């Protein structure tokens, strides 16, 4: 039996069999109020409640020969189904291969109003590299500042504030995302930098453009599994537009992030940081382009590749406060932040394949609206088994509107009462 065919109790039994979830974890999932106002009030200012999102499970994911159930939090119909379908096609050809060589983040200290030349300032900083790193590392027992670099920038703003000297700490965050500790490190070294250069330290903060946490993911999708050579050709045409035209590229990449964001949310990650870095990386050559690459093998099968920065953590942050985030990580079963980032990249690639396949064949709306029909049915007043009955009827008729849902519901109720 597939997950979507199970009732809630069966789904929980399935999760207990396939993951390390405890009875206590299941109890938390059954009770949405487990993430209480007390938790919310601890996390944000002026809290008044908690906003819930549907939490589901994407299946079929095999990444580096390991199988995963991927928790995904999203309000959009078809995202979880699309990710599962894309992963299933990849699984048939061996799954996804992914790599993430580094876990380095960059912390920046901006120095302005230098009384000495930038060259002299850079030499003084480099001569005191060991001391600067010692000060930075005194602020953490686990996260380590490994090195530093200095860049000189010309101010390109309209205010013409002069030269900017930028000290950048390269920090190995290991299994943390690292934002708070990097910010602390930057602040701790700022006085030393001011003493060395005579300049004024303004900004002291991490960069979310995590180009030293690049993740690369690749998969082969059999032409027979995605609809044949014509569908492959149409996908390549669609990719060519996403690579060439920024208007298409934005929507193309939004689809990739549908999956990555949903899995990031379910595991307590800073999805906004992931989004910002991804879109910056898409424009790294000066033009905003597709994050994925698509091409054919000699046999005519489709190859997909995705490369982007993904900064995530499995310790600290929301994962230490939100019980649902902890369960999300437990379901996924990752052991390191690198492993998490590789799974997220596979979700993004699967999501992109599913979207391109739909666009290149039946169109994106058919499957999307079929799933959306249940929302329309509920909005029209359907409850219980009437939701599925009305949704199926609308899908069969290809007429998915609130008006039609009310008409079908009225007909069902009339038959039940014998009127």
C-alpha positions in Angstrom: 0.0 0.0 0.0 1.3 3.4 -0.9 1.4 6.2 1.6 -1.3 8.3 0.0 -3.6 5.3 0.2 -3.1 4.9 4.0 -5.1 6.5 6.7 -3.3 8.5 9.4 -2.9 5.5 11.8 -1.4 3.4 9.0 1.0 6.2 8.1 2.2 6.5 11.6 2.7 2.7 11.8 4.7 2.9 8.6 6.9 5.7 9.9 7.6 3.7 13.1 8.7 0.7 11.0 10.8 2.7 8.6 12.4 5.3 10.9 13.5 5.6 14.6 10.4 7.5 15.7 9.3 6.7 19.2 5.7 6.6 20.6 6.4 10.0 22.1 7.4 11.4 18.6 4.1 10.0 17.2 2.2 11.6 20.0 3.7 15.0 19.1 2.8 14.6 15.5 -0.8 13.7 16.4 -1.1 16.8 18.5 -0.2 20.0 16.6 -0.3 22.0 19.8 2.9 20.2 20.8 4.6 23.3 19.4 3.0 25.5 22.0 2.7 29.3 22.5 5.5 29.0 25.1 7.8 27.8 22.3 6.7 30.5 20.0 7.0 33.2 22.6 10.6 32.1 23.3 11.5 32.3 19.6 10.0 35.6 18.4 8.9 39.0 19.8 5.3 39.9 20.4 4.1 36.3 19.7 0.3 35.8 19.5 0.1 32.2 18.2 1.5 29.6 15.9 1.0 29.3 12.1 0.7 25.6 11.0 1.7 24.2 7.6 0.9 20.8 6.3 3.7 18.3 6.9 4.1 15.3 4.5 6.5 12.7 3.5 8.3 12.4 0.1 9.2 8.9 -0.9 11.6 7.0 -3.3 14.7 9.1 -2.5 18.0 7.3 -2.9 21.0 9.5 -2.4 24.5 8.1 -2.6 23.0 4.6 -2.3 21.1 5.4 0.9 17.3 5.5 1.0 15.5 8.4 2.7 12.0 9.4 3.6 12.0 13.2 3.2 9.7 15.3 5.5 8.3 18.4 3.6 6.3 21.3 5.0 4.4 23.2 2.3 1.0 24.6 1.6 1.2 24.0 -2.2 -0.5 21.0 -3.7 1.6 18.7 -5.9 5.0 19.6 -4.4 5.3 16.4 -2.4 3.9 14.2 -5.1 6.1 15.7 -7.7 9.3 15.2 -5.6 8.3 11.6 -5.0 7.7 11.0 -8.7 10.9 12.6 -9.7 12.8 10.6 -7.1 11.2 7.3 -8.3 12.4 7.9 -11.9 15.9 8.6 -10.6 15.7 5.5 -8.3 15.1 3.3 -11.3 18.5 4.3 -12.7 20.4 4.1 -9.4 19.3 7.2 -7.6 21.0 10.5 -7.0 24.8 11.0 -6.5 25.7 14.1 -4.5 28.8 15.7 -2.9 29.5 18.5 -0.5 33.3 18.8 0.0 33.3 21.7 2.5 31.3 23.2 5.4 32.9 26.6 5.4 31.0 29.9 6.0 32.3 33.4 5.5 32.1 36.1 8.2 32.7 39.7 7.1 34.1 42.8 8.9 33.8 46.0 6.9 36.6 48.6 7.5 36.2 52.2 6.4 37.9 55.6 6.8 41.4 54.1 6.7 44.2 56.7 7.5 46.7 54.4 5.8 46.8 52.9 2.3 44.7 49.7 1.8 47.9 47.9 0.8 49.5 48.7 4.1 46.3 47.8 6.0 46.2 44.4 4.2 49.9 43.7 5.1 49.3 44.5 8.8 46.3 42.2 8.9 48.1 39.4 7.2 51.1 39.8 9.6 48.7 39.4 12.5 46.7 36.5 11.0 47.4 34.0 13.8 46.4 36.5 16.5 43.1 37.5 14.7 42.2 33.8 14.3 43.1 33.2 18.0 40.7 35.9 19.1 38.0 34.6 16.8 38.3 31.0 18.0 38.2 32.1 21.6 34.5 32.6 21.1 33.7 29.0 20.3 34.7 25.5 21.4 33.5 23.6 18.3 33.1 25.9 15.3 36.6 26.9 14.0 37.8 29.9 12.1 40.3 28.2 9.7 41.7 31.1 7.8 41.1 34.7 6.7 41.3 36.8 3.5 41.3 40.5 2.8 39.6 42.2 -0.1 39.6 45.8 -1.3 36.4 47.1 -2.8 35.5 50.3 -4.6 32.2 51.7 -3.3 29.6 51.5 -6.1 26.8 53.1 -4.2 25.5 56.6 -5.0 26.8 57.9 -1.7 30.4 57.5 -2.7 31.7 56.6 0.7 35.2 55.7 -0.4 37.3 52.6 -0.4 36.1 49.5 1.6 38.5 47.0 3.1 36.8 43.7 3.9 38.2 41.2 6.3 36.6 37.7 5.8 36.9 34.9 8.2 36.6 31.4 6.8 34.8 29.4 9.4 34.3 25.6 9.5 30.8 25.3 11.0 30.7 21.5 10.9 27.2 20.4 11.8 25.9 23.8 12.6 24.5 26.4 10.2 26.8 28.8 12.2 25.2 32.2 11.9 25.3 33.3 15.6 28.8 32.1 16.3 30.2 33.6 13.1 28.6 37.0 14.0 30.2 36.7 17.5 33.6 36.0 16.0 33.3 39.0 13.6 32.5 41.3 16.5 35.3 39.9 18.6 38.0 40.6 16.1 36.8 44.1 15.1 38.6 46.0 17.8 41.9 44.3 16.9 41.3 45.2 13.2 40.6 48.8 14.1 43.9 48.9 16.1 45.9 47.5 13.3 44.5 49.7 10.5 43.3 52.8 12.2 40.0 52.3 10.4 36.5 52.0 11.7 34.7 48.6 11.7 31.0 49.0 10.6 29.4 45.7 9.6 30.5 42.6 11.5 28.3 39.7 10.2 28.2 36.5 8.3 27.5 36.2 4.6 24.7 33.9 3.6 26.2 33.6 0.2 27.7 30.2 1.1 29.9 29.6 -1.9 32.2 27.4 0.2 29.3 25.1 1.0 28.5 24.1 -2.5 26.5 21.0 -3.1 26.5 19.1 -6.4 23.9 16.6 -7.3 23.4 14.4 -10.4 21.0 11.8 -11.7 20.2 9.9 -14.8 16.5 9.6 -15.8 15.7 6.9 -18.3 13.9 8.2 -21.4 11.5 5.3 -21.2 10.5 6.2 -17.6 9.8 9.8 -18.5 7.7 9.3 -21.7 10.2 8.7 -24.5 12.6 10.6 -26.7 10.1 13.3 -27.6 9.6 14.2 -23.9 13.4 14.3 -23.4 13.7 16.7 -26.4 10.9 18.9 -25.0 12.6 19.0 -21.6 15.8 20.1 -23.2 13.9 22.9 -25.1 12.4 24.0 -21.8 15.8 24.0 -20.1 17.3 26.1 -23.0 14.7 28.8 -22.3 15.4 28.7 -18.5 19.1 29.1 -19.2 18.6 31.9 -21.8 15.7 34.0 -20.5 15.5 35.5 -17.0 11.7 35.6 -16.9 11.6 31.8 -17.4 14.6 31.2 -15.2 13.0 32.8 -12.1 10.0 30.4 -12.4 12.2 27.5 -13.2 14.3 28.1 -10.1 11.2 28.8 -8.0 10.1 25.2 -8.8 13.5 23.8 -7.6 13.2 25.8 -4.4 9.6 24.5 -3.8 11.2 21.2 -2.8 14.3 22.5 -1.1 12.3 25.0 1.0 9.7 22.5 2.0 12.3 20.0 3.2 14.3 22.8 4.9 11.2 24.0 6.7 10.4 20.5 7.9 13.9 20.1 9.4 14.1 23.6 11.0 16.5 25.2 8.5 16.8 28.9 7.6 15.1 28.5 4.2 15.4 32.3 3.5 19.2 32.1 3.7 19.1 29.0 1.4 16.9 30.9 -1.1 19.0 34.1 -1.1 22.2 32.1 -1.7 20.6 30.0 -4.4 19.3 33.0 -6.4 22.6 34.8 -6.1 24.4 31.8 -7.4 22.0 31.6 -10.3 23.3 35.0 -11.3 27.0 34.4 -10.7 28.1 35.1 -14.3 26.2 38.4 -14.4 23.0 36.9 -15.9 20.3 35.1 -13.9 20.1 31.5 -15.2 18.7 28.1 -14.4 20.3 26.4 -11.4 20.1 23.0 -13.1 21.7 21.7 -16.2 20.1 19.1 -18.5 21.5 17.1 -21.4 21.3 13.7 -23.1 23.5 10.6 -22.8 24.5 8.8 -26.0 21.6 6.4 -25.4 19.2 9.3 -25.3 18.5 9.2 -21.5 18.2 12.5 -19.7 20.9 13.7 -17.2 20.2 16.4 -14.6 22.7 18.3 -12.6 22.1 20.8 -9.8 24.8 22.9 -8.1 24.1 25.5 -5.4 25.2 26.7 -2.0 23.2 25.1 0.9 24.0 26.2 4.4 22.2 24.0 6.9 22.7 22.6 10.4 21.5 19.7 12.5 22.4 21.3 15.8 21.4 24.6 17.3 18.8 27.0 15.8 15.2 26.0 15.4 16.2 22.3 15.6 16.8 22.8 19.4 13.5 24.6 20.1 10.8 23.2 17.7 9.9 19.5 18.5 8.5 19.1 15.0 11.9 20.1 13.5 13.6 17.5 15.7 11.2 14.8 14.4 11.7 15.9 10.9 15.5 15.3 11.2 14.8 12.0 12.9 12.6 10.9 10.0 15.2 11.9 7.5 17.9 10.1 9.5 20.9 12.3 8.5 24.0 12.2 10.6 25.7 15.3 9.4 24.9 18.8 8.0 26.7 17.8 4.8 24.4 14.8 4.4 21.4 17.0 5.0 22.5 19.4 2.3 23.0 16.6 -0.2 19.5 15.3 0.4 18.1 18.8 -0.1 19.9 19.1 -3.4 18.4 15.8 -4.5 14.9 17.0 -3.6 15.5 20.2 -5.7 16.7 18.1 -8.7 13.7 15.7 -8.4 11.3 18.6 -8.2 12.8 20.2 -11.3 12.6 16.9 -13.3 8.9 16.5 -12.3 8.0 20.0 -13.3 9.8 19.9 -16.6 8.4 16.5 -17.4 4.8 17.8 -16.8 5.5 21.0 -18.8 7.0 18.9 -21.7 4.0 16.5 -21.9 0.6 17.0 -20.4 1.1 20.5 -19.0 1.7 21.6 -15.4 -2.0 22.3 -14.6 -3.5 18.9 -15.1 -1.8 17.2 -12.2 -1.6 20.3 -10.1 -5.3 21.0 -10.4 -6.2 17.4 -9.7 -4.6 17.7 -6.3 -5.9 21.3 -5.9 -9.5 19.9 -6.4 -9.6 18.7 -2.8 -8.9 22.2 -1.5 -11.7 23.6 -3.8 -14.1 20.9 -2.5 -13.3 21.8 1.1 -13.7 25.5 0.4 -17.1 24.8 -1.2 -18.3 23.1 2.0 -17.5 19.5 1.5 -16.5 17.5 4.6 -15.5 13.8 5.2 -15.7 11.5 2.3 -17.6 14.1 0.3 -14.2 15.9 -0.3 -12.7 13.0 -2.3 -16.0 12.2 -4.1 -16.5 15.8 -5.2 -12.8 16.3 -6.1 -12.8 13.1 -8.2 -15.9 14.2 -10.0 -14.5 17.6 -10.8 -11.2 16.1 -12.0 -13.0 13.6 -14.3 -15.0 16.5 -15.8 -11.9 18.7 -15.9 -14.1 21.4 -14.3 -12.5 22.3 -11.0 -14.3 25.4 -9.6 -16.0 26.2 -6.4 -19.3 26.6 -8.3 -19.1 23.1 -9.7 -18.1 21.7 -6.3 -21.2 23.1 -4.7 -23.4 21.7 -7.5 -21.9 18.2 -7.1 -22.2 18.4 -3.3 -25.8 19.5 -3.6 -26.5 16.5 -5.8 -24.9 14.1 -3.3 -26.9 15.5 -0.4 -30.1 15.3 -2.4 -29.5 11.6 -3.1 -28.7 10.9 0.5 -31.9 12.5 1.8 -34.0 11.1 -1.1 -35.2 14.5 -2.2 
